[in-house]
Amino acid sequence: MQTISKLDALILGILFGAVPILLCLLLAVFIGLSADLTGDEFGPYALAALGAGLVIDIIFLKAWVAGAYKMSKKQLGVIDVFYSIGALGFGMGVPIFNFAVGITAGFYIARKMYHIRADETRRRRNIKKTALFIAVVLMAMCSLTGLWAIVGGLVGSRFETPVLSFTFTVPIIIGCVISGGLILCAIQYWLTTVAAKITLHLSG
């Protein structure tokens, strides 16, 4: 196992360090919505949440970064799902920002393989497994978008263009989720794989 470089430490620090901060802020938002707080009333909760997240980072972040390439698959999976849900929400239900999660995962698995000095066969196997997992998670996000559309009242609304018009029904939404989701998953798989290969090439 090689020593983690300063660049790795910076990137990993941002990735891992943002998790407790975002979780604390989400908790604050949940409390604010539950208590029906106004913007001025919510301010102290947001500051307290930010402070709590920073304290957690101060205590644990150095150890997280040092052990970043030793983390279990379950731990990494939880982090990936967390960021995937966040990217879906940031995109207002459109999973376009989820591609960034795949690119980041490609960088991570490539650097991990480089640091543990894995042979070529192990590198390829782990990159494929990572790309497949990221693609499956994206499909789950697409399914959430479809469920959101059905529950949120999209059923019955009209889609109008000069060349195509139709009414959204449950089968049409499901068909869009499956067809569009498979296309997005293929792109995600490709992006993750390419990001990993480029990272390995740059790593030497």
N, C-alpha and C positions, 0 to 999 in steps of 0.2 A: 504494500500500500504506500503510494507516494504522498508527500505532504500537500495539502490543499493550497493552491496558489491564492494570491491576493484577489485576483479576478474572480476565481471560483467562490471565495469567501464572500466577496461583495454580492455576487448574484444570488448565492444561496441564502445569504443574510437577508436580502430583500424578500425572497420567496417565502422563507420560513418566518421571518420577522413580521410580515404583514398579516399572517394568520391570526395570532392572538389579538392584534389591534382591530382587525375587521370583525372578529367574533364579539369582542367587547362592544364595539360600536353597534353591531346588529342587536345585541342584547339591550343596549340603551334605546335603540329605535323601537324595539318591541315593547319595552316598558313605557316609552313615551306615547306610543299608539294606544296601549291598553289604558293608560291614565288620561288619555285625551289631552295631552299637554300642548300648549302653544309654543311658538318658536322660541320666545324668550325664556319660557319655563324649561324647555328641553336643553338649552345651552349648558347648564351645569352638569346634566346627565352625560352629555356628549363629551365634555371635558374630563369628567371622572372616568368614563369608559376609555378614552384615549390614554389617560394616565395609567389606568390599570393594565392596558395592553403594553405600554412602554415598560412598566415595572416587570411584567412577565418576561419581556424580551431581555431586559437587563440581567435577569436572574438566569434564564435558560438559553438564550440565543447562541452564546458562544459554544455551549456544549452541543446544541443542535447542529451548528455548522460543522463542528469538528467530527461529528458522527453522521454527517449527511449521507455519505456513501456506504454506511452500514445499516441504514434504516430498513425495516422489514417491508415486504410488499404490501402488507395491510396498512401500515402507516402511510406509505406513499400513495396508496389507493384512496385513502380518506382525504389526503391533501388534494389529490387530483379532483375528486368529486366536489370538494369544497370550492375550489377555484372554477370548476366547470359550472356549478350552480351560480356562482357570482358572475361569471362571464355571461351566462344566459340572462340573468337579471339586468346586467349592464346593457345588454343588447335589446332590452325590452321584449324578450321572448324569441328573438331571432338569434340563432346560435353562431353568428358570424365571428364574434370575438373568441369563441371557443377554439378557433384555430391557433390562437396564441398559446393556449394550454398545451396543445399537441407539440408545437415547436419547442416550448420550454421542456416538455418531457423528453423530447429527442435529444436536446442538449444535455439534460441530466443523465440519461442512461448512457450516452456516449462518454461523458466525462467519468462516470462510474466505471465503465469497462476499461477506460484508459488508466484510471488510478489503481485498479486492482490487477492490472496487467493481464487481462483476460485474453485468451487466444482468439483467433479469427472466428472459429466455429461458435464459441460461446458469445462473442460479440454479436454475430448475426442472429443467433437464436434469441438473445435478450432484447435486441432492437425490434425484432418481429413481434415478440410477446408484448412489449411496451406499446408499439404502434397499434396492435390489435386491441389491447385493453382501452387505450385512449379512444379508438374508433367506437368501441362498444359503449363507452360512457357518453360519447356524443350522440349515439342513437337513443340512449335513454333520455338525454336532454331534448332531443327532437320529439320524443314521445310525450314528455312533459309539456312541450309547446302545444302539441296536438290536444292534449287533455285540457290545457288552459283555454284553448280556442273553443272547445266544445262546452266546457263549463261556463266560460265567460260570455257566451251568447253569440258566437260567430255563426252558429247554425241558423240558417234562414236568411242571412244577409246576402246581398248581391255583389258579384265581382264583374265589373264592367270595363271593357277596353274596346277600341274600334274593331278589333278582329275576333274578340272572344268575350263571351259573357255567360255566366252561370250562377246558380244559387248554391251556396255552401250547404252541404248536408253532411251527416256523420260519415257515411261511406267516402264522400269526396275528401273530407278532412283526413281520414285515416289513409286514403290512397296517397294524398300529398305528403303526409308524414313518412310513409314507407318509401315512396319513390325519391322524394327530396332527401330524406334521411340517409338512404343508401348512397346517394351521390355525395353528400357531405361527408359521410364516413369514409368513402374511398379517397376523397381529397385529404381528410384528416390523417388517414393512414399514410398517404404519400408524403405529406408535409412532415410528419413525425419521423419517418424513415430518412427523408432527405436531410432534415435538420441534424439527425444523429450522424449520418455519414459525413456531412460537411464538418461537424464538430470533431469527429475522429480524424479527419484529414488535417484540419488545422492543428490538432493536438500532436500530430506527428506519429 
